[in-house]
Amino acid sequence: MGGMAKLWVGFGAGVAVAFSFMSSARGQAAELGVSSSTSHFEVGLHARSMNASARAERAAWLTLTLPLDRLALPTVAPPTSVPQPPPASPGQSSPAPAPASPSPSPSPSPSPRVSFQQMRALSEFSRRASRVALAVVETAAARRRLDALSSRARYSALLPELRLRALRNSDQALRWIPTTDDPYRITQADGTGLVLEASATFRLDRLVFAREELLVERLRVQAGTDRLKLEARVLQAVTSLFRARELACATDDDDPQRESQTLKVLELFTELDALTAGWFSDEAPTLGRAVWGFPEAALAQCSAPAAPSPADSTKAVASLEDSE
């Protein structure tokens, strides 16, 4: 009885562990948006060995699973069109739209003038700044990492799913063996056995398509969207810096708009320097020289600084003869 109790306790512990593993696997599948009940095209190799007191058994077999249930999946119905409201009857007059209130016309702002040479210089500088900003956030490394995830998801079909099982059983049987002297002779036969099972399952359909690729593709689309947003942000910052500098130089020195535009130039300068990890501050003199003709123009200066005056010539020290 003690051996049977230990056997049942071990069986219950094994069922509890298996149930916990199944629950965690289903939770991960639900988190990835993958159905755990979907069948696969599987090839399984199984082996079984049983040793008992009265017999020994060896067996091996091959199983092939074909997901024929996918052929019976219902087709998705096309989306129904939204019903339109019924037209108004001829006797009912539709309410006349309220007259729109005239909006105050904004005060016209001076538009900056740009030449083809400045436009080419701005376009070239924007492309360079976008490449540097994408390199800072490691866009190429993220794309290679997603490609590696997709490849590993497919090649995982070459690794089998192993299942091992060990079972020890005990048997107590009563046998009726009548004889001429004792027609009610009963004998007791005790036996123990050990069962070992192993199986390896290959999911070959993953070589063609792995369901994890859907998640990887979603991440790839999100990464592409973030890349386009970063490029647009850099381009907008460069264009806004040019516009703010031109508007600041188009106004008078006493105009309060000049100070606000100058501060905007400095804010955009700091933003571009942060996006490019310090590259913009090193290349800003090149931008000012290519677009406006002098390096300090990128800092909202409207005219080139005056050249330093030559040093005054040294005067000759009076000689001793002149002092006498």
C-alpha positions as CSV (number, residue, x, y, z in Angstrom):
1,M,0.0,0.0,0.0
2,G,2.9,2.4,0.7
3,G,4.3,1.9,-2.8
4,M,0.8,2.6,-4.4
5,A,0.5,5.8,-2.3
6,K,3.9,7.0,-3.5
7,L,3.0,6.2,-7.1
8,W,-0.2,8.2,-6.9
9,V,1.6,11.1,-5.2
10,G,4.2,11.1,-8.0
11,F,1.5,11.0,-10.7
12,G,-0.4,13.9,-9.2
13,A,2.8,16.0,-9.0
14,G,3.6,15.2,-12.6
15,V,0.1,16.3,-13.7
16,A,0.4,19.5,-11.7
17,V,3.7,20.3,-13.3
18,A,2.4,19.5,-16.8
19,F,-0.7,21.7,-16.2
20,S,1.5,24.6,-15.1
21,F,3.6,24.3,-18.2
22,M,0.6,24.2,-20.5
23,S,-0.9,27.2,-18.8
24,S,2.3,29.3,-19.3
25,A,2.6,28.2,-22.9
26,R,-1.0,29.2,-23.6
27,G,-0.4,32.6,-21.9
28,Q,2.6,33.3,-24.1
29,A,0.7,32.3,-27.2
30,A,-2.2,34.6,-26.2
31,E,0.3,37.4,-25.5
32,L,1.8,37.1,-29.0
33,G,-1.6,36.9,-30.6
34,V,-1.1,33.3,-31.7
35,S,-3.8,30.6,-31.3
36,S,-2.5,27.6,-29.4
37,S,-5.3,25.3,-30.8
38,T,-4.1,25.5,-34.4
39,S,-2.8,22.2,-35.8
40,H,0.5,21.8,-37.6
41,F,2.0,19.6,-40.2
42,E,4.0,17.4,-37.8
43,V,6.2,14.3,-38.2
44,G,6.7,12.5,-34.9
45,L,9.2,9.7,-33.9
46,H,8.2,7.6,-30.9
47,A,9.9,4.9,-29.0
48,R,8.7,2.7,-26.1
49,S,10.5,0.2,-23.8
50,M,8.8,-1.9,-21.1
51,N,10.5,-4.3,-18.8
52,A,8.4,-6.5,-16.5
53,S,9.0,-9.6,-14.5
54,A,7.3,-11.8,-17.0
55,R,7.9,-10.0,-20.3
56,A,9.9,-7.3,-22.2
57,E,8.6,-5.1,-25.0
58,R,10.3,-2.8,-27.4
59,A,8.4,-0.6,-29.9
60,A,9.0,2.3,-32.2
61,W,6.6,4.0,-34.6
62,L,6.3,7.1,-36.8
63,T,3.3,9.5,-36.8
64,L,2.3,12.0,-39.5
65,T,-0.2,14.8,-38.6
66,L,-1.9,16.6,-41.5
67,P,-3.9,19.8,-40.6
68,L,-7.0,18.9,-42.6
69,D,-9.2,21.0,-40.3
70,R,-7.9,24.1,-42.0
71,L,-9.8,23.1,-45.1
72,A,-13.1,23.3,-43.2
73,L,-12.5,26.8,-41.8
74,P,-15.4,29.2,-42.6
75,T,-14.7,32.0,-45.0
76,V,-14.8,35.5,-43.7
77,A,-17.8,37.4,-44.9
78,P,-17.2,40.8,-46.6
79,P,-17.9,43.8,-44.5
80,T,-21.4,45.0,-44.8
81,S,-21.9,48.6,-46.0
82,V,-23.2,51.2,-43.5
83,P,-26.9,51.9,-44.2
84,Q,-27.4,55.4,-45.5
85,P,-30.1,57.6,-43.9
86,P,-33.3,57.8,-45.9
87,P,-33.6,61.0,-48.1
88,A,-35.9,63.7,-46.9
89,S,-39.4,63.8,-48.3
90,P,-40.2,66.6,-50.8
91,G,-42.6,68.2,-48.3
92,Q,-39.9,68.6,-45.7
93,S,-37.5,71.4,-46.2
94,S,-33.9,70.9,-45.0
95,P,-32.7,73.5,-42.5
96,A,-30.6,76.2,-44.1
97,P,-27.0,76.2,-43.0
98,A,-26.1,79.0,-40.6
99,P,-24.0,81.7,-42.2
100,A,-20.4,81.4,-41.3
101,S,-18.9,84.2,-39.3
102,P,-16.1,86.0,-41.1
103,S,-12.8,85.0,-39.6
104,P,-10.3,87.8,-39.1
105,S,-7.6,87.7,-41.8
106,P,-4.2,87.1,-40.3
107,S,-1.6,89.7,-40.7
108,P,0.7,88.9,-43.6
109,S,4.2,87.9,-42.6
110,P,7.1,88.5,-44.9
111,S,8.0,85.3,-46.8
112,P,11.6,84.4,-46.9
113,R,13.3,84.4,-50.3
114,V,15.4,81.4,-51.3
115,S,17.6,80.7,-54.3
116,F,18.3,77.5,-56.1
117,Q,21.8,77.4,-54.5
118,Q,20.3,77.7,-51.0
119,M,17.7,75.1,-51.8
120,R,20.3,72.6,-53.0
121,A,22.5,73.3,-49.9
122,L,19.5,72.8,-47.5
123,S,18.5,69.5,-49.3
124,E,22.0,68.1,-49.1
125,F,22.4,69.1,-45.4
126,S,19.0,67.6,-44.6
127,R,19.9,64.3,-46.1
128,R,23.2,64.2,-44.2
129,A,21.4,65.1,-40.9
130,S,18.8,62.4,-41.5
131,R,21.5,59.7,-42.0
132,V,23.3,60.8,-38.9
133,A,20.0,60.8,-36.8
134,L,19.1,57.3,-38.1
135,A,22.6,56.1,-37.2
136,V,22.3,57.5,-33.7
137,V,19.1,55.5,-33.0
138,E,20.7,52.4,-34.7
139,T,18.0,51.9,-37.3
140,A,20.1,49.5,-39.4
141,A,20.9,47.4,-36.3
142,A,17.3,47.1,-35.4
143,R,16.3,46.0,-38.9
144,R,19.0,43.3,-38.8
145,R,17.8,42.2,-35.4
146,L,14.2,41.8,-36.7
147,D,15.4,39.8,-39.8
148,A,17.4,37.5,-37.4
149,L,14.2,37.0,-35.3
150,S,12.2,36.0,-38.4
151,S,14.9,33.6,-39.6
152,R,15.2,31.9,-36.1
153,A,11.5,31.5,-36.0
154,R,11.6,29.4,-39.2
155,Y,14.8,27.5,-38.5
156,S,13.3,26.4,-35.1
157,A,11.3,23.7,-37.1
158,L,14.6,21.8,-37.4
159,L,14.7,21.3,-33.7
160,P,12.3,18.7,-32.5
161,E,9.9,18.9,-29.6
162,L,11.1,16.2,-27.1
163,R,8.8,14.4,-24.7
164,L,10.1,11.9,-22.2
165,R,8.1,9.7,-19.9
166,A,9.1,7.1,-17.2
167,L,6.6,4.9,-15.4
168,R,7.1,2.2,-12.8
169,N,4.2,-0.1,-12.0
170,S,3.6,-3.0,-9.7
171,D,1.1,-5.8,-10.2
172,Q,-0.4,-8.3,-7.7
173,A,-2.6,-11.0,-9.2
174,L,-4.4,-14.0,-7.9
175,R,-4.4,-17.2,-10.0
176,W,-6.7,-20.2,-9.6
177,I,-4.7,-23.3,-10.3
178,P,-6.9,-26.4,-9.3
179,T,-5.3,-29.8,-8.6
180,T,-6.8,-33.2,-7.8
181,D,-5.7,-32.9,-4.2
182,D,-6.8,-29.2,-3.8
183,P,-9.4,-28.1,-6.4
184,Y,-9.5,-24.6,-4.8
185,R,-5.8,-23.8,-5.0
186,I,-5.1,-20.1,-5.4
187,T,-1.6,-18.6,-5.9
188,Q,-0.5,-15.0,-5.7
189,A,1.8,-13.6,-8.4
190,D,3.7,-10.3,-7.8
191,G,5.4,-8.3,-10.6
192,T,7.0,-5.0,-11.2
193,G,7.7,-3.2,-14.4
194,L,9.4,-0.2,-15.8
195,V,8.1,1.8,-18.9
196,L,10.2,4.3,-20.7
197,E,8.8,6.4,-23.5
198,A,10.4,9.1,-25.8
199,S,9.0,11.0,-28.7
200,A,10.4,13.7,-31.0
201,T,8.0,15.9,-33.0
202,F,9.1,18.0,-36.0
203,R,6.8,20.9,-37.0
204,L,7.8,21.1,-40.7
205,D,5.2,23.7,-41.6
206,R,7.3,26.3,-39.7
207,L,9.9,26.0,-42.5
208,V,7.5,27.7,-44.8
209,F,5.8,30.1,-42.4
210,A,6.1,30.6,-38.7
211,R,3.3,32.4,-36.8
212,E,5.8,34.5,-34.9
213,E,6.6,36.2,-38.2
214,L,3.4,38.1,-37.9
215,L,4.6,39.7,-34.7
216,V,8.0,40.4,-36.3
217,E,6.3,42.0,-39.3
218,R,4.3,44.2,-37.0
219,L,7.4,45.3,-35.3
220,R,9.1,46.0,-38.7
221,V,6.2,48.2,-39.8
222,Q,6.3,50.1,-36.5
223,A,10.1,50.6,-36.9
224,G,9.5,51.9,-40.5
225,T,6.9,54.3,-39.2
226,D,9.3,55.6,-36.5
227,R,12.0,56.0,-39.1
228,L,9.8,58.1,-41.3
229,K,8.8,60.2,-38.4
230,L,12.4,60.9,-37.4
231,E,13.3,61.8,-41.0
232,A,10.3,64.2,-41.2
233,R,11.3,65.7,-37.8
234,V,14.9,66.4,-38.9
235,L,13.7,67.9,-42.3
236,Q,11.1,70.1,-40.5
237,A,13.7,71.3,-38.0
238,V,16.2,72.3,-40.8
239,T,13.5,74.0,-42.8
240,S,12.1,75.8,-39.8
241,L,15.6,77.0,-38.8
242,F,16.1,78.5,-42.2
243,R,12.7,80.2,-42.1
244,A,13.2,81.6,-38.6
245,R,16.6,83.0,-39.5
246,E,15.2,84.7,-42.6
247,L,12.2,86.1,-40.8
248,A,14.5,87.4,-38.0
249,C,16.7,89.2,-40.5
250,A,13.7,90.5,-42.5
251,T,12.5,92.6,-39.5
252,D,13.9,95.7,-37.9
253,D,16.2,95.6,-34.9
254,D,13.5,97.2,-32.7
255,D,10.7,94.7,-33.8
256,P,9.8,92.3,-30.9
257,Q,9.4,89.5,-33.5
258,R,13.1,89.5,-34.2
259,E,13.9,88.4,-30.7
260,S,11.3,85.6,-30.8
261,Q,12.6,84.3,-34.2
262,T,16.2,84.4,-32.8
263,L,15.2,82.3,-29.8
264,K,13.4,79.9,-32.2
265,V,16.6,79.5,-34.2
266,L,18.5,78.7,-31.0
267,E,15.8,76.1,-30.0
268,L,16.0,74.4,-33.4
269,F,19.8,74.4,-33.2
270,T,19.6,72.6,-29.9
271,E,17.0,70.1,-31.1
272,L,19.1,69.2,-34.2
273,D,22.2,68.9,-32.1
274,A,20.4,66.5,-29.8
275,L,18.9,64.4,-32.6
276,T,22.4,64.0,-34.2
277,A,24.4,63.5,-31.0
278,G,26.5,66.7,-31.5
279,W,27.0,66.3,-35.2
280,F,25.0,69.4,-36.1
281,S,27.0,71.8,-33.9
282,D,30.2,70.7,-35.7
283,E,28.6,71.1,-39.2
284,A,26.6,74.3,-38.5
285,P,29.4,76.6,-39.8
286,T,29.4,74.6,-43.0
287,L,25.6,75.1,-43.3
288,G,25.9,78.8,-42.7
289,R,28.7,79.2,-45.2
290,A,26.9,77.2,-47.9
291,V,23.5,78.9,-47.5
292,W,24.2,82.4,-46.3
293,G,27.9,82.9,-47.1
294,F,29.4,83.1,-43.6
295,P,29.4,80.5,-40.7
296,E,27.8,82.7,-38.0
297,A,24.5,82.9,-40.1
298,A,23.4,79.6,-38.5
299,L,23.2,81.4,-35.2
300,A,20.6,84.0,-36.5
301,Q,23.2,86.6,-37.3
302,C,22.2,88.7,-40.3
303,S,25.6,90.1,-41.4
304,A,29.1,88.8,-41.3
305,P,31.2,89.9,-38.4
306,A,33.8,92.6,-39.1
307,A,37.3,91.5,-39.8
308,P,39.6,92.1,-36.9
309,S,41.6,95.3,-37.2
310,P,45.3,94.9,-37.7
311,A,47.5,95.3,-34.7
312,D,49.0,98.8,-34.2
313,S,52.6,99.1,-35.3
314,T,55.1,99.2,-32.5
315,K,56.8,102.5,-31.9
316,A,60.6,102.7,-31.8
317,V,62.0,103.2,-28.3
318,A,63.9,106.5,-28.0
319,S,67.6,106.1,-28.0
320,L,69.9,107.3,-25.3
321,E,71.3,110.0,-27.7
322,D,67.9,111.6,-28.1
323,S,67.5,111.7,-24.4
324,E,70.7,113.5,-24.0
